[in-house]
């Protein structure tokens, strides 16, 4: 069968209104924990969507490093296109997908920079090679070839050869997506999927620590 005509029947699980957590972020943590336990490849991978000044969308995969009571946290180069776009237009969307368990989560919200102390603590726990890479790589800049990147890494290794711990670069930090909407999708047979949408009563977060309750709605597949 060609891939154009491929059909898969989803029957891994169901998504019952009565069994979900009343808080979207706790429910999301539950699903991420399930993915980790199931040994899904990159269970914290998330596709992040931002827009540039012309309104054109951009997507890329990042890794969620924390889900707390306020939102989803990821870390990156603060000079990267995604960071520049979030600074100018903080509203963004994201998706987490675990095909092994036939699950998907969609998030819409507002991104805020994490505090320096949080970024410092996370950076300190990274492998030394990743710390070197954060200093060396001008993320998304055009390189002449791989040798240029290798030279930048070598220079950073020399610079920090006698430094331990390596400090966090000033151009590296984290973002917390404070969600206004979180949708949980569970695949079901005959494309009659389960979809539960959590949304803030006020329609969206207004700060970095939202306290508004969630409304949970079942959506048609």
N, C-alpha and C positions, 0 to 999 in steps of 0.2 A: 504494500500500500504506500502511495506517495504521501509525503508529509502534509500536502494540501488537504487530503481527505482523512487525516488521522483523527480519531475520536477516542477520548478517554472517559471512562465513567468514574466519577468521584464517589467513594463510599467509605472513606476512612473514619469519619466521625460526624456528629451533628453539633449544632450550636443552639442550645436551649436558653430561652430568655430567663428561665427560673434558675439556671445554674451558673450564670455569669456573675462576676463581681460588679457591684454598683459603681465602682470607680474605674474609669477607662485605663488609667495607667497601671493600676494593680492587675487588671485583666491582661494588659499587654505583657507585664512581667510574667504572668502565669504562662502565657503562650511562648515567650522566649525561653523560660525554664523548661517547658515541654520540648522545645526544639533542641536545647542543649542536651537534655536527657536522651533524646532520640538520636543524638550524634549527627545532627544535620550539619552539612558543610557550611561554615560561616553563618551560624545561627543569628548573629547580631548584624548581618549585612542589611543595609537600608539604602534604597535609591532616593536621593534627595533632589528635588526640583526647585530651581530658583528662576528668576527672570532678570534680564539685563535692562539697561536704560531704554532700549527700544521695545521692550515688552516681549522679547524673544525668550522662550523657555530653554533652560539648560538642565541636564540631568547627569548624575554621576553616583557611583556607589561609595558609601562611607560605612564605618562601623560604629554602631551605638555602643558607647562605653559605660553608660549609666542610665537607668530609668528611675527617677525619684518622684516625689509627690508633685513636683512642678512640671516635669517634662522629660524629654529624651536628649541626652548629651552626646555630642561627638566632638572630636578634636581634629584640627587641621592647621595649615599655614594661613595666617591671617591676611597675607597678601594675595592669596589665591583668588581666582575668579569667583568661586562660590562665596568666599568671605566678603569680597568687595560688593557682590550683588546683595548679600544679606544686610550689609551695612546700609545700602541705599534703599532696599525694598525688603524689609524683614519678614513679610508674609511669604510662606513657602509651603510646599507639600512634600510628603515622603511616603514610601511604600516598603513594607517588609513582606517577603514572600518565602514560604516554606512548602515547596511542592511535595516533599516527602510526606507531609501531613495534610496536604491539600488545603493550606491556609494562607490567607493574605490579610494584611492590615494596612489601611490607608490613614494617613494623618494630615491634617491641615492646621496650620498654626502660625505663630509669631516667634521668630528666633531672637534670642538675647545672648550676648557674650557672657560666658561664665566668669566668675570672679577670678582674679589672678591667683588667689590662694588655692582654688580648686585646680586650676591649670598647672600650678607648680607641683601640687601633690600628685597629679596624674603623671606628669612628665617624669617626675623622680622615679616612678615605678616602671618606666618603659625600659626595654633592653637597651644596652649602651649603643648598639649598632643603630637602633632606631633614633636615639638621641642625636647621634652624629649625623644621620640622614636629615633630621629636621634642621640642623644648622647648615648643612651643605647644599641641599637642593632648593633652587629658586623655582618652586612649584609652578608648573605650566609655562615657564619661560621657554623660548626656543633655544635648543642646544645645537651646536655644530655637529656633534656626534657623541657616542657613549664615552669616548675618552675624556671629553670635557667634564662630564659628570663625575667620572672616576677621579679626575684631578681635583675637583671640588671636595670630594669625600676625603681624599688623601690630605688635603690642606686642613680640613676640619679635624681629622684624626691627629695630625701633628699639633694643631693648636691646643687640643684638649688631652694630649698624651699624658700629662701629669696633673690633670684636673679630675677630681672625683669628690662629690658627684658633679656631673655636667649640668650647668644651669639651663633653665628653659630659655629658648631664644625669645626675644621680645616680639618677634613676628609670628609666634606660634601660640595657639590657645584653643579655647573650646566654645561651642555654641550649644545652647539649650533651646530646643523647640518646645514652646508652651502650646499645647494643642487646644484648638477650639472645637475640632471635630476629629473623632477617631472611629473608623469603621472596621469591623471584624467580619471576615468572609470565610466561610467554611464550605468547601465543595460538596455538592450532593448529586445524586443520580439525576439524569435527564435535564441537566442544567438548571434544576430547581434549587439553587444554592441557598444556604442560610446567610443572611446579611443583617448584622446588628450595628446600628449607628449610635454612637454616643456624641452628644453635642452639649455645649455649655448653655445654660438657661439664658445667659445674656447675649449669646451669639458669638462670643470670642473672648480670649484672655485680654486683660488690660494691664497686667503686670507680670512680674516673673514668678509670683507665687499665687496663682489663681485659687480662689476658694469657692467659686460658684459650683453648685451641684450639677450633676450630669442628667440629661434626659436621654433615655434609651428607646430607640425606635427600630422596629423591624422593617426592612426594605424589601421590595419585590426583587427577585433575581433578574 
